[in-house]
Amino acid sequence: MTLEEQLKKMQRDWDQRALENARHWVNTEREEWTDDEFFRSGQRTVEEEILTDMINICQGKDPKRMKVLEIGCGAGRVTRALADLFGEVWAVDVSREMIRQAGTALAAYANVRLIQNNGMDLSAIAGDGTFDFAFSSIVFQHIPSREVIENYVHEVSRLLAPGALFKFQVQGDRSLETSPGDTWLGVAFSDEEAVGMAGRCGFEPRYRHGAGEQYFWLWFFKKP
Ligand SMILES: C[S@@+](CC[C@H](N)C(=O)[O-])C[C@H]1O[C@@H](n2cnc3c(N)ncnc32)[C@H](O)[C@@H]1O
């Protein structure tokens, strides 16, 4: 399968999931979500992964003055909680339909920019070195291409200010990998592979948690 075919398939599969039941495919804990429950689950992600980690994330900056990036925003579940906390949120997703639904849900948020991208880069976003923090959760675990994930890490490195953090989750369990056409179970990274990727993309992989598990979290700090 070529890279181009993989990108088309990611877009097609995620658009289909979004049209069928976006909120379920974004968070499979439930089949049906009320607005309240769905966005509360996004707040929980922010409480667990961000509010517990403000020293690494803000590094002394006022969150209301920070510009942050989210990769794979889906229907805006976490994006909304990010927008309540930070000054400016830029969010991308490969699925046009996910972005449409996120746009409806976040219409009242003037500090959010939503962008449908090509599933591989952030060329739609200018401002090299101007982002203060980047975040991605339950997105890379679905991407079946190592090349695509590493390209995102390169792109985030371009956009982050020196010293800023990219906190993200990849799939760490090799037994879950299937095939290059599977847009649900993506490629796995070992700890060594994650460290290698950080080095090639200009990051210091300062902390890692969950190597070998489905939720393998990485704290990559942009090298000065
Ligand atoms: C399980 S959902 C999670 C959404 C959001 N991160 C959340 O936690 O609510 C995965 C999202 O990743 C997006 N996605 C999958 N592959 C992508 C890619 N290559 N580039 C950008 N977004 C992608 C999907 O369209 C989907 O919205």
PDBQT file of the ligand as one rigid body, heavy atoms in Angstrom, charges set to zero:
ROOT
HETATM    1  C1  LIG A 301     -10.309   8.243  18.583  1.00  0.00    +0.000 C 
HETATM    2  S1  LIG A 301     -10.434   9.831  17.834  1.00  0.00    +0.000 S 
HETATM    3  C2  LIG A 301      -9.846  10.887  19.150  1.00  0.00    +0.000 C 
HETATM    4  C3  LIG A 301     -10.194  12.348  18.972  1.00  0.00    +0.000 C 
HETATM    5  C4  LIG A 301      -9.661  13.277  20.058  1.00  0.00    +0.000 C 
HETATM    6  N1  LIG A 301      -8.229  13.210  20.158  1.00  0.00    +0.000 N 
HETATM    7  C5  LIG A 301     -10.289  12.941  21.392  1.00  0.00    +0.000 C 
HETATM    8  O1  LIG A 301      -9.594  12.386  22.252  1.00  0.00    +0.000 OA
HETATM    9  O2  LIG A 301     -11.450  13.236  21.570  1.00  0.00    +0.000 OA
HETATM   10  C6  LIG A 301      -9.099   9.831  16.667  1.00  0.00    +0.000 C 
HETATM   11  C7  LIG A 301      -9.084  11.064  15.769  1.00  0.00    +0.000 C 
HETATM   12  O3  LIG A 301      -7.863  11.083  15.048  1.00  0.00    +0.000 OA
HETATM   13  C8  LIG A 301      -8.120  11.503  13.724  1.00  0.00    +0.000 C 
HETATM   14  N2  LIG A 301      -7.049  11.001  12.863  1.00  0.00    +0.000 N 
HETATM   15  C9  LIG A 301      -6.803   9.724  12.515  1.00  0.00    +0.000 A 
HETATM   16  N3  LIG A 301      -5.745   9.658  11.690  1.00  0.00    +0.000 NA
HETATM   17  C10 LIG A 301      -5.302  10.933  11.541  1.00  0.00    +0.000 A 
HETATM   18  C11 LIG A 301      -4.245  11.527  10.811  1.00  0.00    +0.000 A 
HETATM   19  N4  LIG A 301      -3.437  10.797  10.069  1.00  0.00    +0.000 N 
HETATM   20  N5  LIG A 301      -4.082  12.861  10.890  1.00  0.00    +0.000 NA
HETATM   21  C12 LIG A 301      -4.925  13.634  11.634  1.00  0.00    +0.000 A 
HETATM   22  N6  LIG A 301      -5.950  13.123  12.334  1.00  0.00    +0.000 NA
HETATM   23  C13 LIG A 301      -6.132  11.794  12.302  1.00  0.00    +0.000 A 
HETATM   24  C14 LIG A 301      -9.478  10.906  13.407  1.00  0.00    +0.000 C 
HETATM   25  O4  LIG A 301     -10.119  11.546  12.339  1.00  0.00    +0.000 OA
HETATM   26  C15 LIG A 301     -10.202  11.070  14.732  1.00  0.00    +0.000 C 
HETATM   27  O5  LIG A 301     -10.883  12.289  14.792  1.00  0.00    +0.000 OA
ENDROOT
TORSDOF 0
